[in-house]
Amino acid sequence: MSRHRALEVGPEREDLFAYLLDKLKLDGAIRYMEFGVAGGTTFRWWLDHNSDPAARFVGFDTFTGLPEDWDDMPQGTFGQQGKPPAFDDPRCSFEVGLFKDTLPAYLARHTWAGANVVHLDADLYSSTLYVLTTLWPALQKGDVLIFDDFCTLEHPTHVFRAFFDFFAAYQGPYEVIVTSRYGHRVAIKLV
Ligand SMILES: C[S@@+](CC[C@H](N)C(=O)[O-])C[C@H]1O[C@@H](n2cnc3c(N)ncnc32)[C@H](O)[C@@H]1O
């Protein structure tokens, strides 16, 4: 890993989460949905920083790694032998499989009247755009969307392009709450 990349993805991720948690009071009865969980590092951060018994944490992933190449990173990268991470917390659950096979069924089974915090960390254009378009009818004003790998020199045509294409088509009004250095991550709120 180059020095530049280490700086870019270093402690800033948790700083951005902490800023959001504090500014938007996300330590209450939120539904946290993470698309791209892998070993569960960021999923755990949100679990550890929210103790509200009414909050829910739902992780979506194949757990067999990226379903297609992500530029120079081959299909299967981030694989966890098909198994979600183990958390001893009844508030969390995992939907194992491709988003296209799990998300519609999950949404048909679960409604949520409270605030949603959606963390998009699936790296790929196809995956990110699929989640945005499928989840959109279940989102509401005030919901927060966090985009990882938003603006990167290594992968310029993935998350940023999905974001751009989605909002060009759906035109949902939003405001940017915070970005990390170089725009590597961005968090928005629907308004
Ligand atoms: C960068 S990793 C997630 C990292 C994680 N948030 C962390 O804290 O380390 C990206 C994950 O997205 C998952 N993924 C990408 N596209 C997917 C899709 N269409 N369906 C299910 N999982 C997908 C991959 O399996 C991979 O585990």
PDBQT file of the ligand as one rigid body, heavy atoms in Angstrom, charges set to zero:
ROOT
HETATM    1  C1  LIG A 201     -14.763  -3.198   0.327  1.00  0.00    +0.000 C 
HETATM    2  S1  LIG A 201     -15.682  -4.588   0.794  1.00  0.00    +0.000 S 
HETATM    3  C2  LIG A 201     -16.586  -3.993   2.186  1.00  0.00    +0.000 C 
HETATM    4  C3  LIG A 201     -15.713  -3.514   3.313  1.00  0.00    +0.000 C 
HETATM    5  C4  LIG A 201     -16.369  -3.376   4.657  1.00  0.00    +0.000 C 
HETATM    6  N1  LIG A 201     -17.435  -2.388   4.694  1.00  0.00    +0.000 N 
HETATM    7  C5  LIG A 201     -15.343  -3.120   5.772  1.00  0.00    +0.000 C 
HETATM    8  O1  LIG A 201     -15.661  -2.585   6.773  1.00  0.00    +0.000 OA
HETATM    9  O2  LIG A 201     -14.201  -3.515   5.651  1.00  0.00    +0.000 OA
HETATM   10  C6  LIG A 201     -16.898  -4.708  -0.491  1.00  0.00    +0.000 C 
HETATM   11  C7  LIG A 201     -17.877  -5.837  -0.326  1.00  0.00    +0.000 C 
HETATM   12  O3  LIG A 201     -18.973  -5.652  -1.215  1.00  0.00    +0.000 OA
HETATM   13  C8  LIG A 201     -19.503  -6.899  -1.540  1.00  0.00    +0.000 C 
HETATM   14  N2  LIG A 201     -20.328  -6.770  -2.770  1.00  0.00    +0.000 N 
HETATM   15  C9  LIG A 201     -20.056  -6.018  -3.853  1.00  0.00    +0.000 A 
HETATM   16  N3  LIG A 201     -21.040  -6.121  -4.765  1.00  0.00    +0.000 NA
HETATM   17  C10 LIG A 201     -21.976  -6.955  -4.228  1.00  0.00    +0.000 A 
HETATM   18  C11 LIG A 201     -23.240  -7.437  -4.685  1.00  0.00    +0.000 A 
HETATM   19  N4  LIG A 201     -23.751  -7.076  -5.888  1.00  0.00    +0.000 N 
HETATM   20  N5  LIG A 201     -23.946  -8.251  -3.877  1.00  0.00    +0.000 NA
HETATM   21  C12 LIG A 201     -23.439  -8.610  -2.655  1.00  0.00    +0.000 A 
HETATM   22  N6  LIG A 201     -22.241  -8.192  -2.169  1.00  0.00    +0.000 NA
HETATM   23  C13 LIG A 201     -21.521  -7.372  -2.948  1.00  0.00    +0.000 A 
HETATM   24  C14 LIG A 201     -18.282  -7.788  -1.699  1.00  0.00    +0.000 C 
HETATM   25  O4  LIG A 201     -18.579  -9.145  -1.479  1.00  0.00    +0.000 OA
HETATM   26  C15 LIG A 201     -17.330  -7.218  -0.639  1.00  0.00    +0.000 C 
HETATM   27  O5  LIG A 201     -17.324  -7.991   0.524  1.00  0.00    +0.000 OA
ENDROOT
TORSDOF 0
